[in-house]
Amino acid sequence: MELDKKTREPKYQMFVIVGMCFIGAGSVFSTIGIIPFIGLVGMGLCFMAIGIANRSKWAK
């Protein structure tokens, strides 16, 4: 993840974007029938939860 240059904190908006990508990849794998979709969707939900929980720290 990218770090903010001034505060050295991650950019939490990127967590939401990465989470959406993981959920999208997981849904593609689920339609194909490959088992790793469970892990990808789980990781996507975790990333999105971290980003949304820190929504007040998003760059304006």
Biopython code that builds the backbone (N, CA, C, O; Angstrom):
import numpy as np
from Bio.PDB.StructureBuilder import StructureBuilder

atoms = [
    (1, "MET", "N", (0.832, -1.179, 0.000)),
    (1, "MET", "CA", (0.000, 0.000, 0.000)),
    (1, "MET", "C", (0.880, 1.246, 0.000)),
    (1, "MET", "O", (2.029, 1.227, 0.440)),
    (2, "GLU", "N", (0.311, 2.301, -0.496)),
    (2, "GLU", "CA", (1.040, 3.556, -0.509)),
    (2, "GLU", "C", (0.990, 4.195, 0.867)),
    (2, "GLU", "O", (0.017, 4.050, 1.607)),
    (3, "LEU", "N", (2.076, 4.914, 1.197)),
    (3, "LEU", "CA", (2.108, 5.656, 2.451)),
    (3, "LEU", "C", (1.988, 7.134, 2.157)),
    (3, "LEU", "O", (2.530, 7.630, 1.170)),
    (4, "ASP", "N", (1.277, 7.830, 3.018)),
    (4, "ASP", "CA", (1.203, 9.272, 2.920)),
    (4, "ASP", "C", (2.559, 9.827, 3.315)),
    (4, "ASP", "O", (3.112, 9.430, 4.341)),
    (5, "LYS", "N", (3.104, 10.734, 2.524)),
    (5, "LYS", "CA", (4.471, 11.215, 2.749)),
    (5, "LYS", "C", (4.613, 11.987, 4.064)),
    (5, "LYS", "O", (5.664, 11.924, 4.701)),
    (6, "LYS", "N", (3.583, 12.706, 4.473)),
    (6, "LYS", "CA", (3.693, 13.535, 5.671)),
    (6, "LYS", "C", (3.474, 12.747, 6.954)),
    (6, "LYS", "O", (4.237, 12.900, 7.907)),
    (7, "THR", "N", (2.458, 11.916, 6.994)),
    (7, "THR", "CA", (2.098, 11.246, 8.249)),
    (7, "THR", "C", (2.591, 9.809, 8.332)),
    (7, "THR", "O", (2.505, 9.199, 9.398)),
    (8, "ARG", "N", (3.103, 9.252, 7.245)),
    (8, "ARG", "CA", (3.604, 7.875, 7.196)),
    (8, "ARG", "C", (2.523, 6.853, 7.528)),
    (8, "ARG", "O", (2.817, 5.790, 8.075)),
    (9, "GLU", "N", (1.275, 7.172, 7.200)),
    (9, "GLU", "CA", (0.154, 6.250, 7.372)),
    (9, "GLU", "C", (-0.274, 5.750, 5.999)),
    (9, "GLU", "O", (-0.080, 6.444, 5.001)),
    (10, "PRO", "N", (-0.847, 4.570, 5.934)),
    (10, "PRO", "CA", (-1.332, 4.093, 4.634)),
    (10, "PRO", "C", (-2.528, 4.917, 4.164)),
    (10, "PRO", "O", (-3.269, 5.485, 4.966)),
    (11, "LYS", "N", (-2.691, 4.966, 2.864)),
    (11, "LYS", "CA", (-3.860, 5.642, 2.304)),
    (11, "LYS", "C", (-5.017, 4.650, 2.349)),
    (11, "LYS", "O", (-5.056, 3.687, 1.583)),
    (12, "TYR", "N", (-5.948, 4.898, 3.249)),
    (12, "TYR", "CA", (-7.003, 3.936, 3.518)),
    (12, "TYR", "C", (-7.989, 3.812, 2.367)),
    (12, "TYR", "O", (-8.684, 2.801, 2.269)),
    (13, "GLN", "N", (-8.069, 4.802, 1.501)),
    (13, "GLN", "CA", (-8.940, 4.704, 0.341)),
    (13, "GLN", "C", (-8.432, 3.607, -0.599)),
    (13, "GLN", "O", (-9.224, 2.972, -1.295)),
    (14, "MET", "N", (-7.132, 3.387, -0.620)),
    (14, "MET", "CA", (-6.563, 2.328, -1.455)),
    (14, "MET", "C", (-6.966, 0.941, -0.953)),
    (14, "MET", "O", (-7.083, 0.007, -1.748)),
    (15, "PHE", "N", (-7.178, 0.798, 0.355)),
    (15, "PHE", "CA", (-7.629, -0.484, 0.890)),
    (15, "PHE", "C", (-8.986, -0.875, 0.292)),
    (15, "PHE", "O", (-9.219, -2.042, -0.022)),
    (16, "VAL", "N", (-9.868, 0.103, 0.139)),
    (16, "VAL", "CA", (-11.191, -0.172, -0.423)),
    (16, "VAL", "C", (-11.063, -0.578, -1.890)),
    (16, "VAL", "O", (-11.738, -1.503, -2.343)),
    (17, "ILE", "N", (-10.205, 0.108, -2.623)),
    (17, "ILE", "CA", (-10.022, -0.196, -4.042)),
    (17, "ILE", "C", (-9.409, -1.584, -4.223)),
    (17, "ILE", "O", (-9.847, -2.353, -5.078)),
    (18, "VAL", "N", (-8.395, -1.901, -3.415)),
    (18, "VAL", "CA", (-7.773, -3.225, -3.490)),
    (18, "VAL", "C", (-8.776, -4.302, -3.082)),
    (18, "VAL", "O", (-8.801, -5.385, -3.667)),
    (19, "GLY", "N", (-9.593, -4.006, -2.088)),
    (19, "GLY", "CA", (-10.617, -4.956, -1.661)),
    (19, "GLY", "C", (-11.616, -5.252, -2.765)),
    (19, "GLY", "O", (-12.023, -6.400, -2.943)),
    (20, "MET", "N", (-12.015, -4.228, -3.507)),
    (20, "MET", "CA", (-12.933, -4.453, -4.618)),
    (20, "MET", "C", (-12.280, -5.317, -5.699)),
    (20, "MET", "O", (-12.944, -6.153, -6.312)),
    (21, "CYS", "N", (-10.996, -5.119, -5.930)),
    (21, "CYS", "CA", (-10.292, -5.943, -6.928)),
    (21, "CYS", "C", (-10.248, -7.403, -6.496)),
    (21, "CYS", "O", (-10.466, -8.299, -7.311)),
    (22, "PHE", "N", (-9.968, -7.648, -5.214)),
    (22, "PHE", "CA", (-9.930, -9.021, -4.725)),
    (22, "PHE", "C", (-11.305, -9.679, -4.796)),
    (22, "PHE", "O", (-11.415, -10.853, -5.149)),
    (23, "ILE", "N", (-12.341, -8.936, -4.465)),
    (23, "ILE", "CA", (-13.696, -9.492, -4.548)),
    (23, "ILE", "C", (-14.050, -9.797, -6.000)),
    (23, "ILE", "O", (-14.672, -10.820, -6.284)),
    (24, "GLY", "N", (-13.659, -8.921, -6.914)),
    (24, "GLY", "CA", (-13.903, -9.179, -8.334)),
    (24, "GLY", "C", (-13.171, -10.412, -8.826)),
    (24, "GLY", "O", (-13.740, -11.226, -9.554)),
    (25, "ALA", "N", (-11.906, -10.557, -8.432)),
    (25, "ALA", "CA", (-11.142, -11.746, -8.827)),
    (25, "ALA", "C", (-11.759, -13.003, -8.223)),
    (25, "ALA", "O", (-11.829, -14.041, -8.881)),
    (26, "GLY", "N", (-12.200, -12.912, -6.985)),
    (26, "GLY", "CA", (-12.833, -14.065, -6.338)),
    (26, "GLY", "C", (-14.126, -14.459, -7.010)),
    (26, "GLY", "O", (-14.432, -15.647, -7.118)),
    (27, "SER", "N", (-14.892, -13.481, -7.463)),
    (27, "SER", "CA", (-16.147, -13.819, -8.135)),
    (27, "SER", "C", (-15.890, -14.459, -9.491)),
    (27, "SER", "O", (-16.652, -15.327, -9.916)),
    (28, "VAL", "N", (-14.828, -14.044, -10.176)),
    (28, "VAL", "CA", (-14.472, -14.691, -11.442)),
    (28, "VAL", "C", (-14.084, -16.142, -11.200)),
    (28, "VAL", "O", (-14.517, -17.033, -11.931)),
    (29, "PHE", "N", (-13.267, -16.381, -10.171)),
    (29, "PHE", "CA", (-12.877, -17.758, -9.865)),
    (29, "PHE", "C", (-14.066, -18.602, -9.423)),
    (29, "PHE", "O", (-14.094, -19.807, -9.674)),
    (30, "SER", "N", (-15.038, -17.990, -8.775)),
    (30, "SER", "CA", (-16.194, -18.778, -8.334)),
    (30, "SER", "C", (-17.038, -19.228, -9.522)),
    (30, "SER", "O", (-17.627, -20.309, -9.484)),
    (31, "THR", "N", (-17.104, -18.418, -10.571)),
    (31, "THR", "CA", (-17.860, -18.836, -11.749)),
    (31, "THR", "C", (-17.128, -19.938, -12.518)),
    (31, "THR", "O", (-17.758, -20.776, -13.163)),
    (32, "ILE", "N", (-15.806, -19.932, -12.445)),
    (32, "ILE", "CA", (-15.019, -20.974, -13.103)),
    (32, "ILE", "C", (-15.084, -22.271, -12.300)),
    (32, "ILE", "O", (-15.057, -23.366, -12.863)),
    (33, "GLY", "N", (-15.170, -22.133, -10.986)),
    (33, "GLY", "CA", (-15.264, -23.307, -10.133)),
    (33, "GLY", "C", (-13.974, -23.648, -9.423)),
    (33, "GLY", "O", (-13.814, -24.762, -8.925)),
    (34, "ILE", "N", (-13.044, -22.695, -9.371)),
    (34, "ILE", "CA", (-11.779, -22.936, -8.688)),
    (34, "ILE", "C", (-11.938, -22.536, -7.218)),
    (34, "ILE", "O", (-12.544, -21.508, -6.912)),
    (35, "ILE", "N", (-11.399, -23.341, -6.325)),
    (35, "ILE", "CA", (-11.597, -23.168, -4.878)),
    (35, "ILE", "C", (-10.991, -21.886, -4.286)),
    (35, "ILE", "O", (-11.567, -21.383, -3.321)),
    (36, "PRO", "N", (-9.886, -21.315, -4.775)),
    (36, "PRO", "CA", (-9.294, -20.137, -4.095)),
    (36, "PRO", "C", (-10.192, -18.910, -4.029)),
    (36, "PRO", "O", (-9.819, -17.907, -3.421)),
    (37, "PHE", "N", (-11.365, -18.971, -4.643)),
    (37, "PHE", "CA", (-12.241, -17.798, -4.584)),
    (37, "PHE", "C", (-12.646, -17.466, -3.151)),
    (37, "PHE", "O", (-12.917, -16.304, -2.847)),
    (38, "ILE", "N", (-12.693, -18.446, -2.275)),
    (38, "ILE", "CA", (-13.091, -18.197, -0.878)),
    (38, "ILE", "C", (-12.064, -17.283, -0.208)),
    (38, "ILE", "O", (-12.429, -16.332, 0.483)),
    (39, "GLY", "N", (-10.794, -17.573, -0.414)),
    (39, "GLY", "CA", (-9.739, -16.753, 0.166)),
    (39, "GLY", "C", (-9.696, -15.358, -0.425)),
    (39, "GLY", "O", (-9.496, -14.382, 0.298)),
    (40, "LEU", "N", (-9.882, -15.254, -1.732)),
    (40, "LEU", "CA", (-9.844, -13.941, -2.368)),
    (40, "LEU", "C", (-10.994, -13.059, -1.918)),
    (40, "LEU", "O", (-10.804, -11.874, -1.643)),
    (41, "VAL", "N", (-12.172, -13.628, -1.842)),
    (41, "VAL", "CA", (-13.327, -12.846, -1.385)),
    (41, "VAL", "C", (-13.144, -12.456, 0.082)),
    (41, "VAL", "O", (-13.480, -11.337, 0.471)),
    (42, "GLY", "N", (-12.617, -13.367, 0.894)),
    (42, "GLY", "CA", (-12.359, -13.053, 2.303)),
    (42, "GLY", "C", (-11.341, -11.945, 2.468)),
    (42, "GLY", "O", (-11.524, -11.047, 3.290)),
    (43, "MET", "N", (-10.259, -12.002, 1.687)),
    (43, "MET", "CA", (-9.256, -10.940, 1.755)),
    (43, "MET", "C", (-9.841, -9.613, 1.291)),
    (43, "MET", "O", (-9.544, -8.564, 1.862)),
    (44, "GLY", "N", (-10.673, -9.661, 0.254)),
    (44, "GLY", "CA", (-11.305, -8.440, -0.235)),
    (44, "GLY", "C", (-12.207, -7.804, 0.806)),
    (44, "GLY", "O", (-12.216, -6.584, 0.969)),
    (45, "LEU", "N", (-12.963, -8.628, 1.507)),
    (45, "LEU", "CA", (-13.836, -8.095, 2.563)),
    (45, "LEU", "C", (-13.025, -7.501, 3.705)),
    (45, "LEU", "O", (-13.402, -6.473, 4.268)),
    (46, "CYS", "N", (-11.910, -8.143, 4.051)),
    (46, "CYS", "CA", (-11.048, -7.608, 5.116)),
    (46, "CYS", "C", (-10.444, -6.267, 4.720)),
    (46, "CYS", "O", (-10.446, -5.324, 5.511)),
    (47, "PHE", "N", (-9.927, -6.181, 3.492)),
    (47, "PHE", "CA", (-9.355, -4.914, 3.029)),
    (47, "PHE", "C", (-10.411, -3.814, 3.009)),
    (47, "PHE", "O", (-10.141, -2.684, 3.416)),
    (48, "MET", "N", (-11.600, -4.138, 2.541)),
    (48, "MET", "CA", (-12.653, -3.121, 2.495)),
    (48, "MET", "C", (-13.083, -2.700, 3.894)),
    (48, "MET", "O", (-13.381, -1.527, 4.117)),
    (49, "ALA", "N", (-13.121, -3.631, 4.835)),
    (49, "ALA", "CA", (-13.496, -3.285, 6.206)),
    (49, "ALA", "C", (-12.463, -2.349, 6.832)),
    (49, "ALA", "O", (-12.827, -1.411, 7.541)),
    (50, "ILE", "N", (-11.182, -2.597, 6.576)),
    (50, "ILE", "CA", (-10.133, -1.714, 7.107)),
    (50, "ILE", "C", (-10.272, -0.323, 6.514)),
    (50, "ILE", "O", (-10.176, 0.673, 7.231)),
    (51, "GLY", "N", (-10.498, -0.249, 5.200)),
    (51, "GLY", "CA", (-10.625, 1.049, 4.550)),
    (51, "GLY", "C", (-11.844, 1.823, 4.994)),
    (51, "GLY", "O", (-11.773, 3.034, 5.202)),
    (52, "ILE", "N", (-12.967, 1.134, 5.141)),
    (52, "ILE", "CA", (-14.201, 1.819, 5.537)),
    (52, "ILE", "C", (-14.158, 2.216, 7.010)),
    (52, "ILE", "O", (-14.719, 3.245, 7.386)),
    (53, "ALA", "N", (-13.505, 1.419, 7.843)),
    (53, "ALA", "CA", (-13.401, 1.755, 9.263)),
    (53, "ALA", "C", (-12.572, 3.021, 9.472)),
    (53, "ALA", "O", (-12.768, 3.739, 10.453)),
    (54, "ASN", "N", (-11.654, 3.292, 8.561)),
    (54, "ASN", "CA", (-10.811, 4.494, 8.661)),
    (54, "ASN", "C", (-11.194, 5.542, 7.619)),
    (54, "ASN", "O", (-10.337, 6.260, 7.104)),
    (55, "ARG", "N", (-12.468, 5.620, 7.320)),
    (55, "ARG", "CA", (-12.929, 6.538, 6.296)),
    (55, "ARG", "C", (-12.657, 7.996, 6.654)),
    (55, "ARG", "O", (-12.507, 8.830, 5.761)),
    (56, "SER", "N", (-12.592, 8.310, 7.925)),
    (56, "SER", "CA", (-12.319, 9.694, 8.322)),
    (56, "SER", "C", (-10.897, 10.133, 7.971)),
    (56, "SER", "O", (-10.609, 11.330, 7.939)),
    (57, "LYS", "N", (-10.011, 9.175, 7.708)),
    (57, "LYS", "CA", (-8.628, 9.495, 7.370)),
    (57, "LYS", "C", (-8.367, 9.538, 5.865)),
    (57, "LYS", "O", (-7.222, 9.705, 5.445)),
    (58, "TRP", "N", (-9.410, 9.389, 5.053)),
    (58, "TRP", "CA", (-9.233, 9.446, 3.605)),
    (58, "TRP", "C", (-8.823, 10.851, 3.203)),
    (58, "TRP", "O", (-9.202, 11.826, 3.852)),
    (59, "ALA", "N", (-8.055, 10.952, 2.140)),
    (59, "ALA", "CA", (-7.649, 12.267, 1.628)),
    (59, "ALA", "C", (-8.880, 12.981, 1.056)),
    (59, "ALA", "O", (-9.714, 12.382, 0.378)),
    (60, "LYS", "N", (-8.956, 14.209, 1.339)),
    (60, "LYS", "CA", (-10.104, 14.999, 0.880)),
    (60, "LYS", "C", (-9.866, 15.474, -0.537)),
    (60, "LYS", "O", (-10.716, 16.156, -1.109)),
]
sb = StructureBuilder()
sb.init_structure("model")
sb.init_model(0)
sb.init_chain("A")
sb.init_seg("    ")
for serial, (resi, resn, name, xyz) in enumerate(atoms, 1):
    if name == "N":
        sb.init_residue(resn, " ", resi, " ")
    sb.init_atom(name, np.array(xyz, "f"), 0.0, 1.0, " ", f" {name:<3s}", serial, name[0])
structure = sb.get_structure()
